[in-house]
Amino acid sequence: MGRRKDLDASLSVPSFYGGELRWQREHKGLTLAEVVEGSFYSPTLLSEIERGNRRMPQDLARHVDQLLKTDGFFERRCTDVHKARMSKHAEYFAHVVDLEARAKEIEEWNPTLIPGPLQLEPYIRAVVHAAYPHEAEESVKVKVEARRERAWVFEDAKGPECWLVLHESILRQPIIGEGDMAEQLAHIVAVAQHRRFIPQILPWNAGAHPFMMGTTWLMTFTDAPPLMYTEGMYSGQIIDEPELVGQYTSAYGRLRAAALPPEESLKMIEKAAEDYGNGKCRT
């Protein structure tokens, strides 16, 4: 067996927190499985928390404090770790940023917006101002920067394999000017042509279909069970219950079957970009 990799607790607040958690656990002579016994969480999650890769849920922190007799340390410091991770992202989304960095495959459905990592600055600004009309410019800049930093998800050749289903209305109902919309859609085409990102367009006349409301992600990992994430305007929820994730996965398969083939979808996006660029947008 190879030597276990030591943790560098100086890297970040989450790393320090995770390093202390591992020390306390091993000092008590307990395994990961023994620590999570009686909670709703897995040894894999606890291991990821110890490595500084995942956030500690509040109820798990309380459970750990009681078991390790750490006088409430991990529950008290749980909020500090959350704040450290959410500096550029909404609190409910910070955990998802961690997860997408480890995902092997991401499947996404969005009925109203281009996915965040594919958005260019004008589009990001329109989305931010729609949700937060009184946001200060400095805060808007931070949100733009944070979203553009996630562009690697679709642009990095070593990133996760991605399959996106987008509703046709995203192409036909622009939220930015024609010139910016032309550039935005051309960017999607360019990324799709150079990476493993596969787009499908669900036609506006597709009729009833799965996921008729709400953004949905399905993520698979090499070292952890799959999970699903759904998001509203000001909130998001991670679902990891195996049977429910399986239902969502089957529904996503039906959604893909109802959408246009990838090649035809890419041509539709490309044609829409040309139409916006030529002032011939059809709504």
N, C-alpha and C positions, 0 to 999 in steps of 0.2 A: 504494500500500500504506500502511495506517495505521501510525502510530508504535507500536512495541512498548511494552507496559505495563511500567514499571519495577517491580521487586520491592521491598517494604518488609521488609527482613531483621529489623527490630526487632519485628515483630508476635508472633513466637513462636520457640521453638527450631527447629521444622521449617522455618520461613521463613528463619531465619539459615543453617541447614544447606543449604537449597536455593539460597539466594542465593550462598553460597560455591561450591557446585557449578557454578552457571552461570558465575560469574566465572572459575573455573579452566578450564572447558571453552572458553569464548570466548577466554581468554588464550592457550590453545594453538591457537586457530584451528580448532577442531573443531565439526562439526555434531552434533546429537543422534543421528542415524543412525550417524555414525562412532564415537561413543563406545560405543554398545550393540552394535556389530558384534562378533561372536564370543561374545556372551552369549546368554542365552535370553529377553531382555527387549526391549520395543519402544521406539522413540523417544517414543511417546505417554506411556508410563509415566515415562520419564526427565524429560520436560517437566513432568509433574505433580509429580514430586519436587522439581524446581527451584522450582516455585511454592509449595511447602510443603503441597501437597494430598494427597500419597501418601507412604507409608513406603518407605524404602530397604531392599530385601532385602539380607541380609548378604553373599551371594555377589556381588551386583551392586556393592556398595560395595567389595569386594575387587578386582573387575575394574576399576572406575573408578580406584582408587588406583594400580594397576599401569600403566594406560594414561596417566593424567595425571601420574604420578610425584609423588604427593602424600604419600609416606612414611607410608602407612597411616592418614591423617587421617580419611577418610570411613568406613573400617571401625571405627576406634576410637570415633568419635562416633555411629555408627549406633545403639548401645544407648541413648545419651542421648536421641536423638530418639524412640525407641520408648517410653522411660519417660515422656517429656513427653506423648505421645499416649495412654498407657494409664492416666492418673491416676484415671479413674473406671470404666474398663472392663478386662476381662481382656485380656491381651496379644494373644491370638489373635483377639479381636473388635474391637480398636481400628481396624484397617484397614477393617473392614466399616462402622463408623460413618462413616468418611470417604467410603466408596463410596455409601452410601445417601443422603448429602447431595447427591450429583451424579446420582443415578439418575433416568431418565425414567420407568421403569416397574419395579415390584417385584411378582413373583409368589411367593407363599409357601405352603408346606404344613407343617402342624404336626400330628402325630398325637396329641400328649398335652397340649399347653399352649396357652393363649391367647398370641398373639404379644406380645413385650415392649412395644412402643410402645402397645398397647391395655390393658396391665395397670394396675390401680389399686394403691394401696399395700398393702392387705391381701393381695392376690394375689402381689405382688412379694415381700413378706416370707415368705410360705409357700414360694415357690420358692427363695429364697435360703437359708432355714433347712433346707430339704430337702437342698440340695447342700452347704451349709457349716454343719452343726449347731452348731459351736462358734464361729461368727463373732461378733466383738465388736459391740456395738450401734452404735458409731460407724461401723464398716465397713458394717454393714447400711444405715445411713442414707445413706451415700455411694452404695451400689448402688441404693437406692430413688430417690434424686435423679437419678442418671445415667439410669435407665430412664425416669423420667417426663419427662426433658428430651428424649427421643426421641419423645414423643407427637406432635410436629409431623408425623412421617412420614405418619400417617393423618389428622390433624386439620387441617393447613394446606391451604387450597384451592390453593396454589401448589406443594404437594409432589408427589411422584411418584404416578402412577396405580398403584393397588394392587389386586391380586386375590388373595384368600386362600381356601384350602381347608382346613377344619378338620374333624377327626374328631368324630362325634357324641358319643363318649365324653367329650369335654371338657365338654359340657353336662350329662351324666348322672352323672359321677363328680367331685363338687366337692372341691376341696382347701382350701376355706375355709368358714366358717359360712354358713348359708342366707341371712341378711340381707346379708352381704358379697357372696355369690355373686349375689344378685338385683341388687345395685347394679352389680356388675362386668358382668353380661350386658346390663343396661339401658344401660350406657355404650357397649358395642359397638354396640347398635342405634342409639343416638343419633348416634354418629360415622358409621356407615354411611349414615344418612339425610341427613347434612349434607355429605358429601364424596364423592370419587370412589372410595372404598374399596368393593369388591364382595366380599361373603362367599359362600362355598358350603360346605354341610355334606355330608361324606361319611357316609352312613348306616352304622350299626354292622354291618348285614347286607349290605354291598356286595360281600362276597366278596373274592377276590384282586384286587389293584389295584397300580399302580405306586407306588413310594415307601412300601413297607410298613414301613419303619423309618427314623428319622432326620429331623430338621428340614431343610428344603430351601428355599433362596431362589434365584430367577432374577432377575437385574438387567440391564436394558438402559440404554444411555446415548446421548446425542446425539453425543458426540465420542469414543467408545471402543467396542471390541467388547463384546458381552454376556459375562457370566460367571455362574457358579453358586457358591453357598456352602452347605456342609452342616455341621451342628454336632452334637456330642455333649455330655455333661454338662460335661466339662472341656477340650474341644478343639474346634477348627473348622478347616475347610479351604476355601480358595478354588480353584476349578477354572476355568481360562480357555482350555483347549485347545479350539479351535473345533468339532472333530468331536464331542468328548465333551459340550460344552455343547449342541450340537444334539440329541444323543440325549436328554439330560435335558429339553430343551424339548419334544420330541415326547412324552416320557413324561408331562410335566405336562399337556399337552393331553388325554391319555387319562384322567388323573386327574380333570380338570375335567368330562370327559364322564360319568364314573361318579358324580359328585356331584349333589346336588339343585340345581335352578335357583336363582339368587340370591334371587328374591322369596320362594320357599318356604323357603329357608334362613333368611332374615331373620325370617320369621314363626315358625320353629322356635326361634330364639334368643330372640325376644320372649316366646314362650309359656313357655319355660324360665325366663326372668327372673320372669315373673308367678307361676309355680309355686313358685319359691324364696321369693318375697315373701309368698306366702299359706300357706307351710308345706306345700305339696302336691307337693314334689319327688318325681319318679319316677326311680328308679334301675334 
